[in-house]
C-alpha cells in the first residue's frame, strides 16, 4: 500500500490549487467542444478532497504546520 506523508498531501493540494487558480464561474454555454464535467465547489475544497483531506477547513489547518517545517 502506498503511504503518502502529511507534507506530501499538502504539497499535492497546493499543486491542485495552483492549477485551479483564477477559475471564475462556469464555461460559456456556447462552448462547442465536449469537455468533461466542470468541477463545482471552492478551490480549497476540491484540492482538499483530491489530496485526501476530509474538507477544506482540515486542509487549511494541515497547511500551517507543513509551512513551519
Number of C-alpha atoms within 10 A of each C-alpha: 3 4 6 10 9 15 15 13 21 24 15 15 27 18 14 18 18 11 12 16 10 9 9 7 8 9 10 7 6 6 8 7 6 6 8 6 6 9 10 10 8 12 19 18 21 19 25 26 14 14 22 15 20 12 16 18 12 12 22 16 10 17 17 11 12 14 9 6 6
